[in-house]
Amino acid sequence: MLRLIYTSVQVPGFDRLAFEQLCEQASRNNRTLGVEGLLLCNGVEFMQCLEGPKEAVASIYKKIVKDSRHSDIRLLVSEVSNAAMFEKWSMVGWGTKPQSVLSGESIAYTLLDHRLYRPWKSLGLGAADLIYEYAKVKAELEKAGEMGLLSKVFDVY
């Protein structure tokens, strides 16, 4: 399977509704192609991981590069893997919540928070580490049957 991770800058005016619609559309399209992944949105940038059959992922990425909803696309990782990090997630979108709405219950994610509110493109390859950490969080929460906890920190679509 091919795994791609990239960052990009959202166009001005790309709002929460547009993000929800993008995630729904991507989920439908990816499901038919056997592609899985995660799309992060912080209100300024996107970071996405796509995983699946090489031809399908490459085809989707070519469309992503041409998409007018973002610019400054930076491919961080292109690797072959035997195991999916986001298995059964045809496309899940996580929109980070503003720091002002986070409560004490949300402090559990502090491992990630210092990078969530920095420009992701400024992290370089370190941005890909965020994706790997999200995959670990997903796996641990699934194992514990606690996927609902994600909604305390993220808007999950």
Backbone as JSON Lines, residues from 0, in Angstrom:
{"i":0,"aa":"M","n":[0.84,-1.17,0.0],"ca":[0.0,0.0,0.0],"c":[0.89,1.23,0.0]}
{"i":1,"aa":"L","n":[0.38,2.32,-0.59],"ca":[1.1,3.58,-0.62],"c":[0.51,4.51,0.43]}
{"i":2,"aa":"R","n":[1.39,5.22,1.14],"ca":[0.97,6.22,2.13],"c":[1.57,7.56,1.72]}
{"i":3,"aa":"L","n":[0.73,8.57,1.62],"ca":[1.17,9.94,1.36],"c":[0.72,10.83,2.51]}
{"i":4,"aa":"I","n":[1.59,11.75,2.91],"ca":[1.23,12.76,3.9],"c":[1.65,14.1,3.34]}
{"i":5,"aa":"Y","n":[0.74,15.06,3.36],"ca":[1.07,16.4,2.86],"c":[0.42,17.46,3.73]}
{"i":6,"aa":"T","n":[0.92,18.69,3.61],"ca":[0.29,19.86,4.2],"c":[-0.05,20.83,3.08]}
{"i":7,"aa":"S","n":[-1.01,21.7,3.35],"ca":[-1.35,22.76,2.39],"c":[-2.02,23.9,3.15]}
{"i":8,"aa":"V","n":[-2.15,25.04,2.47],"ca":[-2.77,26.22,3.06],"c":[-4.17,26.37,2.47]}
{"i":9,"aa":"Q","n":[-5.16,26.53,3.33],"ca":[-6.55,26.69,2.89],"c":[-6.74,28.06,2.24]}
{"i":10,"aa":"V","n":[-7.66,28.12,1.29],"ca":[-8.01,29.41,0.71],"c":[-8.83,30.19,1.73]}
{"i":11,"aa":"P","n":[-8.75,31.51,1.7],"ca":[-9.57,32.32,2.61],"c":[-11.05,32.01,2.39]}
{"i":12,"aa":"G","n":[-11.79,31.97,3.49],"ca":[-13.23,31.72,3.41],"c":[-13.62,30.25,3.47]}
{"i":13,"aa":"F","n":[-12.64,29.36,3.56],"ca":[-12.96,27.94,3.68],"c":[-13.42,27.7,5.11]}
{"i":14,"aa":"D","n":[-14.72,27.44,5.27],"ca":[-15.3,27.36,6.61],"c":[-15.61,25.93,7.04]}
{"i":15,"aa":"R","n":[-16.2,25.83,8.21],"ca":[-16.5,24.52,8.8],"c":[-17.44,23.7,7.92]}
{"i":16,"aa":"L","n":[-18.46,24.34,7.35],"ca":[-19.39,23.63,6.48],"c":[-18.66,23.08,5.25]}
{"i":17,"aa":"A","n":[-17.8,23.89,4.68],"ca":[-17.02,23.43,3.51],"c":[-16.15,22.24,3.89]}
{"i":18,"aa":"F","n":[-15.59,22.28,5.11],"ca":[-14.75,21.17,5.58],"c":[-15.58,19.9,5.74]}
{"i":19,"aa":"E","n":[-16.77,20.02,6.33],"ca":[-17.65,18.87,6.5],"c":[-18.01,18.27,5.14]}
{"i":20,"aa":"Q","n":[-18.35,19.13,4.18],"ca":[-18.71,18.65,2.85],"c":[-17.53,17.98,2.16]}
{"i":21,"aa":"L","n":[-16.35,18.55,2.32],"ca":[-15.14,17.96,1.75],"c":[-14.91,16.56,2.32]}
{"i":22,"aa":"C","n":[-15.04,16.42,3.63],"ca":[-14.83,15.12,4.27],"c":[-15.86,14.09,3.81]}
{"i":23,"aa":"E","n":[-17.11,14.5,3.68],"ca":[-18.16,13.58,3.23],"c":[-17.9,13.12,1.8]}
{"i":24,"aa":"Q","n":[-17.54,14.06,0.93],"ca":[-17.25,13.73,-0.46],"c":[-16.04,12.8,-0.56]}
{"i":25,"aa":"A","n":[-14.98,13.14,0.17],"ca":[-13.76,12.32,0.14],"c":[-14.05,10.92,0.67]}
{"i":26,"aa":"S","n":[-14.85,10.82,1.71],"ca":[-15.17,9.51,2.28],"c":[-15.88,8.63,1.26]}
{"i":27,"aa":"R","n":[-16.86,9.2,0.57],"ca":[-17.59,8.43,-0.45],"c":[-16.64,7.97,-1.57]}
{"i":28,"aa":"N","n":[-15.85,8.91,-2.08],"ca":[-14.94,8.59,-3.18],"c":[-13.88,7.58,-2.76]}
{"i":29,"aa":"N","n":[-13.3,7.78,-1.59],"ca":[-12.23,6.9,-1.12],"c":[-12.73,5.48,-0.88]}
{"i":30,"aa":"R","n":[-13.93,5.38,-0.34],"ca":[-14.49,4.06,-0.03],"c":[-14.55,3.2,-1.29]}
{"i":31,"aa":"T","n":[-14.96,3.79,-2.4],"ca":[-15.07,3.01,-3.65],"c":[-13.71,2.61,-4.19]}
{"i":32,"aa":"L","n":[-12.65,3.34,-3.81],"ca":[-11.3,3.06,-4.31],"c":[-10.45,2.26,-3.32]}
{"i":33,"aa":"G","n":[-10.98,1.99,-2.13],"ca":[-10.21,1.27,-1.12],"c":[-9.14,2.12,-0.47]}
{"i":34,"aa":"V","n":[-9.36,3.44,-0.44],"ca":[-8.4,4.37,0.15],"c":[-8.91,4.8,1.52]}
{"i":35,"aa":"E","n":[-7.99,4.95,2.46],"ca":[-8.32,5.35,3.83],"c":[-7.47,6.55,4.21]}
{"i":36,"aa":"G","n":[-7.85,7.23,5.29],"ca":[-7.01,8.33,5.72],"c":[-7.62,9.26,6.73]}
{"i":37,"aa":"L","n":[-6.88,10.32,6.96],"ca":[-7.22,11.33,7.95],"c":[-6.95,12.7,7.34]}
{"i":38,"aa":"L","n":[-7.87,13.64,7.55],"ca":[-7.69,15.01,7.1],"c":[-7.82,15.91,8.32]}
{"i":39,"aa":"L","n":[-6.75,16.64,8.62],"ca":[-6.75,17.59,9.73],"c":[-6.95,18.99,9.18]}
{"i":40,"aa":"C","n":[-7.65,19.81,9.93],"ca":[-7.93,21.18,9.53],"c":[-7.81,22.05,10.77]}
{"i":41,"aa":"N","n":[-6.99,23.11,10.69],"ca":[-6.85,23.98,11.86],"c":[-7.39,25.38,11.6]}
{"i":42,"aa":"G","n":[-8.15,25.55,10.51],"ca":[-8.69,26.86,10.18],"c":[-7.82,27.65,9.23]}
{"i":43,"aa":"V","n":[-6.58,27.21,9.05],"ca":[-5.64,27.87,8.15],"c":[-5.01,26.87,7.2]}
{"i":44,"aa":"E","n":[-4.72,25.69,7.71],"ca":[-4.02,24.68,6.93],"c":[-4.75,23.34,6.96]}
{"i":45,"aa":"F","n":[-4.38,22.51,6.0],"ca":[-4.77,21.11,5.98],"c":[-3.52,20.27,6.19]}
{"i":46,"aa":"M","n":[-3.7,19.12,6.79],"ca":[-2.69,18.08,6.79],"c":[-3.46,16.79,6.54]}
{"i":47,"aa":"Q","n":[-2.98,15.99,5.59],"ca":[-3.71,14.79,5.23],"c":[-2.78,13.61,5.07]}
{"i":48,"aa":"C","n":[-3.31,12.45,5.46],"ca":[-2.67,11.17,5.22],"c":[-3.63,10.35,4.36]}
{"i":49,"aa":"L","n":[-3.12,9.85,3.25],"ca":[-3.88,8.95,2.37],"c":[-3.16,7.62,2.33]}
{"i":50,"aa":"E","n":[-3.9,6.51,2.43],"ca":[-3.33,5.17,2.38],"c":[-4.19,4.28,1.51]}
{"i":51,"aa":"G","n":[-3.55,3.43,0.74],"ca":[-4.32,2.49,-0.06],"c":[-3.54,1.99,-1.26]}
{"i":52,"aa":"P","n":[-4.25,1.39,-2.22],"ca":[-3.59,0.9,-3.42],"c":[-2.83,2.03,-4.11]}
{"i":53,"aa":"K","n":[-1.63,1.72,-4.56],"ca":[-0.74,2.73,-5.13],"c":[-1.42,3.58,-6.21]}
{"i":54,"aa":"E","n":[-2.06,2.93,-7.16],"ca":[-2.67,3.65,-8.28],"c":[-3.8,4.57,-7.8]}
{"i":55,"aa":"A","n":[-4.6,4.09,-6.86],"ca":[-5.72,4.88,-6.36],"c":[-5.23,6.1,-5.58]}
{"i":56,"aa":"V","n":[-4.25,5.91,-4.7],"ca":[-3.71,7.02,-3.92],"c":[-3.05,8.04,-4.83]}
{"i":57,"aa":"A","n":[-2.28,7.57,-5.81],"ca":[-1.62,8.48,-6.75],"c":[-2.65,9.29,-7.54]}
{"i":58,"aa":"S","n":[-3.72,8.64,-7.96],"ca":[-4.77,9.32,-8.72],"c":[-5.46,10.4,-7.88]}
{"i":59,"aa":"I","n":[-5.77,10.07,-6.64],"ca":[-6.4,11.04,-5.74],"c":[-5.46,12.21,-5.49]}
{"i":60,"aa":"Y","n":[-4.19,11.92,-5.26],"ca":[-3.24,13.0,-4.97],"c":[-3.11,13.95,-6.17]}
{"i":61,"aa":"K","n":[-3.14,13.43,-7.38],"ca":[-3.08,14.3,-8.56],"c":[-4.26,15.27,-8.57]}
{"i":62,"aa":"K","n":[-5.43,14.8,-8.17],"ca":[-6.61,15.67,-8.09],"c":[-6.46,16.69,-6.97]}
{"i":63,"aa":"I","n":[-5.92,16.25,-5.84],"ca":[-5.72,17.14,-4.69],"c":[-4.82,18.3,-5.07]}
{"i":64,"aa":"V","n":[-3.74,18.01,-5.78],"ca":[-2.78,19.04,-6.18],"c":[-3.45,20.12,-7.03]}
{"i":65,"aa":"K","n":[-4.46,19.73,-7.81],"ca":[-5.15,20.68,-8.69],"c":[-6.34,21.37,-8.03]}
{"i":66,"aa":"D","n":[-6.69,20.96,-6.82],"ca":[-7.87,21.48,-6.13],"c":[-7.67,22.94,-5.74]}
{"i":67,"aa":"S","n":[-8.63,23.79,-6.07],"ca":[-8.52,25.23,-5.83],"c":[-8.82,25.63,-4.38]}
{"i":68,"aa":"R","n":[-9.19,24.68,-3.53],"ca":[-9.51,25.02,-2.14],"c":[-8.28,25.17,-1.26]}
{"i":69,"aa":"H","n":[-7.11,24.94,-1.85],"ca":[-5.88,25.1,-1.07],"c":[-4.71,25.4,-2.01]}
{"i":70,"aa":"S","n":[-3.6,25.81,-1.39],"ca":[-2.38,26.11,-2.15],"c":[-1.18,25.7,-1.31]}
{"i":71,"aa":"D","n":[0.0,25.96,-1.82],"ca":[1.25,25.67,-1.11],"c":[1.28,24.23,-0.59]}
{"i":72,"aa":"I","n":[1.01,23.3,-1.49],"ca":[0.96,21.88,-1.13],"c":[2.38,21.34,-0.99]}
{"i":73,"aa":"R","n":[2.65,20.72,0.14],"ca":[3.99,20.17,0.42],"c":[3.88,18.69,0.77]}
{"i":74,"aa":"L","n":[4.39,17.85,-0.11],"ca":[4.39,16.41,0.14],"c":[5.49,16.11,1.14]}
{"i":75,"aa":"L","n":[5.12,15.56,2.28],"ca":[6.08,15.28,3.35],"c":[6.54,13.83,3.35]}
{"i":76,"aa":"V","n":[5.63,12.92,3.05],"ca":[5.94,11.5,3.1],"c":[5.31,10.8,1.91]}
{"i":77,"aa":"S","n":[6.08,9.95,1.28],"ca":[5.59,9.03,0.26],"c":[6.3,7.72,0.56]}
{"i":78,"aa":"E","n":[5.55,6.76,1.1],"ca":[6.18,5.51,1.51],"c":[5.27,4.32,1.25]}
{"i":79,"aa":"V","n":[5.9,3.18,1.09],"ca":[5.18,1.92,0.95],"c":[5.08,1.31,2.33]}
{"i":80,"aa":"S","n":[3.9,0.8,2.66],"ca":[3.68,0.21,3.98],"c":[2.85,-1.06,3.84]}
{"i":81,"aa":"N","n":[3.03,-1.96,4.77],"ca":[2.23,-3.19,4.79],"c":[1.0,-3.07,5.68]}
{"i":82,"aa":"A","n":[0.98,-2.05,6.54],"ca":[-0.12,-1.9,7.49],"c":[-0.71,-0.5,7.42]}
{"i":83,"aa":"A","n":[-2.02,-0.41,7.42],"ca":[-2.71,0.88,7.41],"c":[-2.75,1.48,8.81]}
{"i":84,"aa":"M","n":[-2.52,2.77,8.91],"ca":[-2.64,3.46,10.19],"c":[-4.09,3.84,10.46]}
{"i":85,"aa":"F","n":[-4.86,4.07,9.4],"ca":[-6.24,4.53,9.55],"c":[-7.22,3.56,8.92]}
{"i":86,"aa":"E","n":[-7.01,2.29,9.24],"ca":[-7.86,1.22,8.71],"c":[-9.33,1.49,9.03]}
{"i":87,"aa":"K","n":[-10.17,1.28,8.04],"ca":[-11.62,1.44,8.13],"c":[-12.06,2.9,8.21]}
{"i":88,"aa":"W","n":[-11.15,3.83,8.0],"ca":[-11.5,5.25,7.96],"c":[-11.37,5.7,6.51]}
{"i":89,"aa":"S","n":[-12.44,5.64,5.73],"ca":[-12.35,6.04,4.33],"c":[-11.92,7.5,4.22]}
{"i":90,"aa":"M","n":[-12.28,8.31,5.16],"ca":[-11.73,9.65,5.35],"c":[-12.39,10.24,6.58]}
{"i":91,"aa":"V","n":[-11.61,10.45,7.6],"ca":[-12.11,11.09,8.8],"c":[-11.46,12.46,8.86]}
{"i":92,"aa":"G","n":[-12.27,13.47,9.09],"ca":[-11.74,14.83,9.23],"c":[-11.77,15.25,10.68]}
{"i":93,"aa":"W","n":[-10.67,15.8,11.14],"ca":[-10.61,16.34,12.5],"c":[-10.3,17.81,12.38]}
{"i":94,"aa":"G","n":[-11.21,18.64,12.86],"ca":[-10.96,20.07,12.91],"c":[-10.58,20.43,14.33]}
{"i":95,"aa":"T","n":[-9.44,21.05,14.5],"ca":[-9.02,21.41,15.85],"c":[-9.92,22.51,16.39]}
{"i":96,"aa":"K","n":[-10.22,22.44,17.66],"ca":[-11.05,23.45,18.3],"c":[-10.15,24.58,18.79]}
{"i":97,"aa":"P","n":[-10.68,25.81,18.8],"ca":[-9.88,26.92,19.31],"c":[-9.45,26.65,20.75]}
{"i":98,"aa":"Q","n":[-8.26,27.11,21.1],"ca":[-7.73,26.87,22.44],"c":[-8.68,27.38,23.52]}
{"i":99,"aa":"S","n":[-9.42,28.44,23.23],"ca":[-10.29,29.04,24.24],"c":[-11.42,28.11,24.69]}
{"i":100,"aa":"V","n":[-11.79,27.1,23.88],"ca":[-12.88,26.21,24.29],"c":[-12.39,24.93,24.94]}
{"i":101,"aa":"L","n":[-11.09,24.76,25.01],"ca":[-10.56,23.54,25.62],"c":[-10.68,23.62,27.13]}
{"i":102,"aa":"S","n":[-11.09,22.53,27.73],"ca":[-11.26,22.48,29.18],"c":[-10.18,21.6,29.8]}
{"i":103,"aa":"G","n":[-10.22,21.5,31.1],"ca":[-9.26,20.65,31.8],"c":[-9.33,19.21,31.34]}
{"i":104,"aa":"E","n":[-10.52,18.75,30.93],"ca":[-10.67,17.38,30.46],"c":[-9.89,17.14,29.18]}
{"i":105,"aa":"S","n":[-9.59,18.21,28.47],"ca":[-8.93,18.08,27.18],"c":[-7.41,18.08,27.29]}
{"i":106,"aa":"I","n":[-6.9,18.24,28.46],"ca":[-5.46,18.35,28.64],"c":[-4.74,17.06,28.27]}
{"i":107,"aa":"A","n":[-5.46,15.97,28.18],"ca":[-4.85,14.68,27.85],"c":[-4.14,14.71,26.51]}
{"i":108,"aa":"Y","n":[-4.46,15.63,25.67],"ca":[-3.83,15.65,24.36],"c":[-2.6,16.56,24.31]}
{"i":109,"aa":"T","n":[-2.06,16.97,25.44],"ca":[-0.96,17.93,25.45],"c":[0.26,17.47,24.67]}
{"i":110,"aa":"L","n":[0.4,16.18,24.46],"ca":[1.49,15.68,23.64],"c":[1.42,16.3,22.25]}
{"i":111,"aa":"L","n":[0.21,16.57,21.76],"ca":[0.03,17.1,20.42],"c":[-0.19,18.61,20.39]}
{"i":112,"aa":"D","n":[-0.69,19.2,21.47],"ca":[-1.21,20.56,21.39],"c":[-0.21,21.63,20.99]}
{"i":113,"aa":"H","n":[1.02,21.51,21.38],"ca":[1.98,22.56,21.04],"c":[2.23,22.65,19.54]}
{"i":114,"aa":"R","n":[1.9,21.6,18.8],"ca":[2.06,21.64,17.35],"c":[0.76,21.9,16.63]}
{"i":115,"aa":"L","n":[-0.36,21.68,17.29],"ca":[-1.65,21.91,16.64],"c":[-1.87,23.38,16.3]}
{"i":116,"aa":"Y","n":[-1.32,24.27,17.08],"ca":[-1.58,25.69,16.91],"c":[-0.39,26.44,16.32]}
{"i":117,"aa":"R","n":[0.58,25.72,15.81],"ca":[1.69,26.32,15.05],"c":[1.41,26.06,13.58]}
{"i":118,"aa":"P","n":[1.94,26.92,12.7],"ca":[1.78,26.61,11.27],"c":[2.41,25.26,10.96]}
{"i":119,"aa":"W","n":[1.61,24.34,10.43],"ca":[2.1,22.99,10.17],"c":[3.23,22.99,9.17]}
{"i":120,"aa":"K","n":[3.17,23.89,8.17],"ca":[4.25,23.88,7.19],"c":[5.58,24.27,7.83]}
{"i":121,"aa":"S","n":[5.54,25.0,8.94],"ca":[6.78,25.38,9.62],"c":[7.42,24.19,10.34]}
{"i":122,"aa":"L","n":[6.66,23.11,10.52],"ca":[7.19,21.93,11.2],"c":[8.01,21.04,10.28]}
{"i":123,"aa":"G","n":[7.92,21.27,8.97],"ca":[8.65,20.43,8.02],"c":[8.24,18.98,8.17]}
{"i":124,"aa":"L","n":[9.22,18.09,8.11],"ca":[8.92,16.66,8.23],"c":[8.34,16.31,9.6]}
{"i":125,"aa":"G","n":[8.58,17.17,10.59],"ca":[8.0,16.94,11.91],"c":[6.48,16.92,11.88]}
{"i":126,"aa":"A","n":[5.89,17.57,10.87],"ca":[4.43,17.55,10.73],"c":[3.93,16.13,10.51]}
{"i":127,"aa":"A","n":[4.7,15.34,9.79],"ca":[4.3,13.94,9.56],"c":[4.23,13.18,10.88]}
{"i":128,"aa":"D","n":[5.07,13.56,11.84],"ca":[5.01,12.91,13.15],"c":[3.64,13.1,13.81]}
{"i":129,"aa":"L","n":[2.99,14.24,13.54],"ca":[1.64,14.45,14.07],"c":[0.69,13.37,13.57]}
{"i":130,"aa":"I","n":[0.78,13.06,12.29],"ca":[-0.09,12.03,11.71],"c":[0.17,10.69,12.39]}
{"i":131,"aa":"Y","n":[1.44,10.35,12.59],"ca":[1.78,9.09,13.24],"c":[1.24,9.07,14.68]}
{"i":132,"aa":"E","n":[1.31,10.21,15.36],"ca":[0.79,10.27,16.73],"c":[-0.73,10.16,16.75]}
{"i":133,"aa":"Y","n":[-1.41,10.78,15.78],"ca":[-2.86,10.63,15.69],"c":[-3.22,9.17,15.48]}
{"i":134,"aa":"A","n":[-2.45,8.48,14.67],"ca":[-2.71,7.05,14.44],"c":[-2.58,6.26,15.74]}
{"i":135,"aa":"K","n":[-1.59,6.61,16.54],"ca":[-1.41,5.93,17.84],"c":[-2.59,6.23,18.77]}
{"i":136,"aa":"V","n":[-3.0,7.5,18.8],"ca":[-4.15,7.89,19.63],"c":[-5.39,7.12,19.19]}
{"i":137,"aa":"K","n":[-5.62,7.08,17.88],"ca":[-6.77,6.35,17.33],"c":[-6.73,4.89,17.77]}
{"i":138,"aa":"A","n":[-5.58,4.25,17.63],"ca":[-5.46,2.83,17.98],"c":[-5.72,2.61,19.47]}
{"i":139,"aa":"E","n":[-5.18,3.47,20.31],"ca":[-5.37,3.31,21.75],"c":[-6.82,3.54,22.16]}
{"i":140,"aa":"L","n":[-7.45,4.56,21.58],"ca":[-8.85,4.83,21.91],"c":[-9.77,3.73,21.42]}
{"i":141,"aa":"E","n":[-9.49,3.2,20.23],"ca":[-10.29,2.08,19.72],"c":[-10.15,0.87,20.63]}
{"i":142,"aa":"K","n":[-8.93,0.6,21.04],"ca":[-8.66,-0.55,21.91],"c":[-9.42,-0.41,23.24]}
{"i":143,"aa":"A","n":[-9.48,0.81,23.75],"ca":[-10.16,1.06,25.02],"c":[-11.66,1.31,24.85]}
{"i":144,"aa":"G","n":[-12.14,1.32,23.61],"ca":[-13.56,1.59,23.37],"c":[-13.96,3.01,23.71]}
{"i":145,"aa":"E","n":[-13.05,3.95,23.54],"ca":[-13.27,5.33,23.96],"c":[-13.16,6.33,22.82]}
{"i":146,"aa":"M","n":[-13.55,5.96,21.6],"ca":[-13.42,6.88,20.47],"c":[-14.19,8.18,20.68]}
{"i":147,"aa":"G","n":[-15.22,8.17,21.51],"ca":[-16.0,9.38,21.78],"c":[-15.19,10.49,22.43]}
{"i":148,"aa":"L","n":[-14.08,10.14,23.07],"ca":[-13.24,11.16,23.7],"c":[-12.66,12.14,22.69]}
{"i":149,"aa":"L","n":[-12.53,11.72,21.45],"ca":[-11.96,12.61,20.43],"c":[-12.78,13.89,20.29]}
{"i":150,"aa":"S","n":[-14.08,13.81,20.45],"ca":[-14.93,14.98,20.25],"c":[-14.72,16.05,21.32]}
{"i":151,"aa":"K","n":[-14.05,15.72,22.41],"ca":[-13.75,16.73,23.43],"c":[-12.63,17.66,22.97]}
{"i":152,"aa":"V","n":[-11.8,17.19,22.07],"ca":[-10.68,17.98,21.59],"c":[-10.86,18.39,20.14]}
{"i":153,"aa":"F","n":[-11.52,17.56,19.35],"ca":[-11.64,17.79,17.92],"c":[-13.1,17.78,17.49]}
{"i":154,"aa":"D","n":[-13.37,18.5,16.42],"ca":[-14.63,18.34,15.71],"c":[-14.38,17.2,14.74]}
{"i":155,"aa":"V","n":[-15.02,16.06,14.93],"ca":[-14.77,14.87,14.12],"c":[-15.88,14.74,13.09]}
{"i":156,"aa":"Y","n":[-15.48,14.54,11.81],"ca":[-16.44,14.41,10.7],"c":[-16.26,13.09,10.03]}
